[in-house]
Amino acid sequence: MLVGHKANSNLATYGGLAALGTVAYRAYQRWQANQSDRQPEMQASAPTPAAAQPQPPTPINQLPAAQAEEQSKAILTAMIAAAKADGHIEENEQTILDQYFSKMSTPEEQAWLKAELAKPVDPVAIASLATDPHLASQMYAISVSIIDSTNFMEKAYLDELAKQLDLTPELKAELETQVAKA
């Protein structure tokens, strides 16, 4: 498994994929609350069925192994692509990647990492790995945590990734705000 049940790596500097999930979920909740505030009064006065209310995502360490592996790979793939967005991996980006990938010990995991590092950066392919809005939010959040937003190429990559993930401008901004606070 790429990310163990006790991920002790960090979100750019601390907290791991668990913290990333919390940051992304908090941003997603704030964005949803803002969206519901904008609904017409008539819709807001109608009770919302419990089944229609969004449920919090299951923490990655509580998912079935195959699903946890799939989500981990999606997030880690987004992380690698973000690090390469300007055409090379800088020293600080390499440090972050090393923290996450130091746990990869099997030949299959090492081969996967090598293949991902060799792939061209493709926001469309990265976004296709997002199976739901929560995962898309996590993938974007990890990308934001790695990218230098003052670098034009990296900023352009982030903008295209957000577009391909179908993130609204409001959700994109909320994710960026929450990552900056983390």
N, C-alpha and C positions, 0 to 999 in steps of 0.2 A: 504494500500500500504506500502511495506517495506521501500521504499525510497521516501520521499515526493518530491514535485516539488521544494522545497527550502531546499535541503539537507544541513544542517549546521553542519554535522558531518565532519570528516576529513580523508584525505588519510594518514594514519598512524599518522600524526600530524596536517594536515590542508587540507582544500580544498574540501573534500567530493568526492562523486562519480563523480561529474562534473569535478573536477580536475583530477581524475583518468582517465576519458574519454579523457580529453585533453592530459594528459601525454601519454596514450596508443596510441592515434591517432597521436601525434607528432612522437613517436617512429616508428609507422607503416609507416608514410609518409617518414621518413628518410630512413627506410629500403627499401621501394619501390623505392625511388630515387636511392639508391645504386644499386638495382637490375637492373634498367633501364640503369644505367651507364655501366653495365657489358654485356649488349646485344650487339651482333655483329653490326658493323657500318651500315650494309645494313638494318637491322631491324630498327635501330635508325633513319635512314634517311627517312623511310616511315612514312607518317603522321598517327597519332593514331586517330581513330574516337572518337568523344566526348563521345559516349555511352560506349566505352571500357575504358575510363579513370575512375579511382576509384573516387567515390563520398564520401565526408565526411559523417561519420555516423550521424544520427539524434541524437541530445542531448536527454538523457533519459527523461528529463522533457517535451519534445515535442512529445514523442511517444504516441500512443494510450495506454490507461490505462493497458490493458491486456499485451501488449508487454513490457511496462515499468516494470510491475510487474514481468514478466518472466525474463527479463534481470537483474533486481534488485536481484531476488532470485539466479540467476546463480552467480552473482558477490559476494553476501553475502555468498553463499554456499562455494565458493572458499576461501573466507576470513576465514570462520570457519575451514575448512579443513587445511588451512595453519597454523592457530593457534594451531591446534592439531597435526601437523605433527611429532613432536618428542614424542608424547604419552601423553602430558599434556599441559594445557594452563598456560603460565607463567603470572606473574603479569602485565607486560607491554602489553602483548597480550590481557589480560582481559580488561585492560583500553581501548584499541582501540576498542574491541568488544562492550564494554559498551557504548562508544560514539555513535556507529552506532545503537545499538539495544535499546537505551533508548527511542526511538520513537515508539517502538512496544507496542501498547496498547490494541489491540483486543485479545480475547482469541485464535483466529485462528493464529495470528502472534506469540503469546507466545508458542502455541503448535508446530508450525513449528520450531521455534528456539530450543525448547527442543528436538525435534526429530533430528534436524541437529547435535546438540551437542552430542547426543547419538550414532550417526552413526559412523562406523569405517571410517578411512581415506582411500579413494579409488580414486587415480588420474584418473582412467579410467572413473568412474562414474562422477567425477567433469567435466572432459573434454567433456563428452557427452552432457553437458548442453550448450556448446558453439555452437551457431547456425550460426555464421559467424566469419571471421578472426578478425574483430574489437572487438567482444565480447570476443573471445579467448585472444586477447591482453590485454583487460581490466582485465580479470580473472587472467591472469598471473601477470600483474602489481600489482594488489591488493595483490596477494600472496607474491610477492617479497617485498612489503612494510611491510609485517608483519613478515616474516621469518628472523631469524638470520642466515646469510649465513656462519657463522663460525661453526654452529652446523651441524655435519655430517648428522644426520637423516633429518633435515629440508632441507639441501642442496640436499640430495638424492630425497626427495619428490619433490622439485622444478624441478630438472632435469627430473624426470618421468612425472610430470605435463606438462612440455614444450614438451616432446616427445608425450604425448597423445593428446595435443592440436595441434599437427603438426606444431609447431613453428620451423622455420629454426634456426640454430645456430646464424646466423646474426641478425634475428629479436629478438631472446631471449636476445642476448647481448645488442641490442639497447634498448629494454624495461628495462633491468636492469640498463643501463646507465641513461635513462631518469628518472626512479624512484629514483635513487641515487641523481640526481640533484634537484628533487622536494622538 
